[in-house]
Amino acid sequence: MSSMNRREFLQILAAASAAGFALDARSVWAAGKGDSLYDLKKFGNVHLLHFTDCHAQLMPIHFREPSVNLGIGGAQGKAPHLVGEHLLKAFGIKPGGIEAHAFTYLDFEKAARTYGKIGGFAHLATLVKRLRAGRPGALLLDGGDTWQGSATALWSKGQDMVDACKLLGVDIMAGHWEFTLGDKRVLEIVEKDFKNKIDFVAQNIKTSDFGDKVFEPYSLREMNGVKVAVIGQAFPYTPIANPRWMVPDWTFGIQDDNMQKTVDEARAKGAQVVVVLSHNGMDVDLKMASRVTGIDAILGGHTHDGVPQPVIVKNSNGQTLVTNAGSNSKFLGVLDFDVRNGRISDFRYKLLPIFSNLLPADAEMAALIDKARAPHKSKLEEKLAVSEGLLYRRGNFNGSWDQLILDAIMEVQGADIGFSPGFRWGTTILPGQAITFEHLMDQTAITYPHATLTEMSGEQIKTILEDVGDNLFNPDPYYQQGGDMVRVGGLQYTCTPNAAMGKRITDMRLHGKPVEADRKYKVAGWAPVAEGAKGEPVWDVVARYLRDKKTITPRKLNQPKLLGMKGNAGFVG
């Protein structure tokens, strides 16, 4: 859990500045002493701390933000669909500084080596304690995707994360990937580990037979004399994006009508502040905020968007703040309300990046993490290969980590084409860094990891691409059902995101030749959602490839040709 001391960090900053990297070393150094970056003065009387989508990352890591996050239709040119310089300009963030590194991909490798790793629960714990010390009664909210994403979380069935969140002091939680541990395991944790400690809330999960609630829809708390309701919103499309058989007796969905009823009920019980702890994805949250009234703020997750300031959405009865707090334990959102005479008079919001070199590790959390990792230490630290290039996963179409997985499953399984899911979680590897087994598991640790080899016709391949494309690029957010575009290896194609459903994918080619609709092709993939699927775990397939190669050359991304995206603020060509 070690990190460099302040003196060493200052020396690195000074050297980087001398080398011409645009850094404000003085302000960063001040932040290390707690009187700048993390000096957030108390405001108001209702305090909410929010993290989401940490994907079981207990240790500090590197994580590159996307260079492709396309906004389609009414979302074009608006948060969260802003990347790079567009994002900096929209939120008034100085280029080249520590916040520019936190929120964008710009100069990523150089900035990552300068500022060091982000996140880690021991460093997050220090920040939470510091903020709580000046904010009496502050609630810590966990937006979900917490129990999945690492080797130790998979092997412990989420127990390492459950223990860490209890120690962190989480008060209220929503969910998504948690459900891929299966309904029985989720209920076991909620009913035993969380009992009288953490409220697991979801207004939109009901039994499929009688429509009974599975979890409490909201938690009603009192803070400094103010009643606060936190309503849970689980990922609406869990049974579509993930295996249905893991939650066979539960229904999900967006459920605007039930959300309105829940808001009204909470208000009737005296709630002066109503917030939604959401795992909808930010575009869905923005639409919900325009349709459901009486919500003061939506603290959102799922799409991993680090958005520096809330979007204010007007509706028929007021306004709602919509936020999204990034991923991988990289950020902590702080929302302060000033409530007077039963109404919110003002607010302050700050999304704080968590730099492990600027926040000392909390000793108690560090000990808990070390204990959880100790039995697996040798396996986690096995060096599989060395990467000569940057390996990252994030973006609408592909990342170099995804490309490496595609290259591996295609070569090992002898396939013409490869498909890899459009997952957004997974740590980043810098050039020259060893790829360990832990790093590989950060990309692949799921409960349905089977590698597959399937014969598909050209027509079937196009249908798959069209379906996933519509999930991502449908102009109505309520029809967007999951992650990013399926990553494709071997196959070249053209994509027109603004086109109508069924007409986005054209000019599919394999080795320069047009893909024939009725011809069969060997397609390698992994993560099948069908019950009873079999196959070797994908991490074993990729690990063999890495051990054999020993040195991984920079990946050439297999990206589609995009049409109609010129000038889109969510795209860097």
Order of alpha helices (4+ residues) and beta strands (2+ residues): alpha-alpha-beta-alpha-alpha-alpha-alpha-beta-alpha-alpha-beta-alpha-beta-beta-beta-beta-alpha-beta-alpha-beta-alpha-beta-beta-beta-beta-beta-alpha-alpha-beta-alpha-beta-beta-alpha-beta-alpha-beta-beta-beta-beta-beta-alpha-beta-beta
